[in-house]
Amino acid sequence: MSLRVSCARRVQLIEAEVFGEELAETITGDFMTATDLNHALGKLYTALAQNRISSRNANALARIGRTMLSTIPGIKTEFKIELLFRPVERDAEGHQASF
């Protein structure tokens, strides 16, 4: 019986690790832009809505996110951040062209 509990606990730990990695993914790979933090907080919102994370943990992560957001002006003075976006290509009828 303890072997089953041990295996089940291992599965929970692996799932928690994978879930943590999902939440920590950002668009640029770092937490250096408001867009990165917004993306991460959006995933946090979804996780809370799906009951994949406790409201206590979500609150703690949201507070950390708010603190990180307040440091972005300082980050911008330390690093040159340049994001490049391509305009969406449209066909003659105005629909987004597929690639």
Buried (B, 14 or more C-beta within 10 A) or exposed (E): EEEEEEEEEEEEEEEEEEEEEEBEEBEEEEBBBEEBBBBBBEBBEEBBEEEBBEEEEBEEBBEEBEEBBEEBEEBEEEEEEEEEEEEEEEEEEEEEEEE
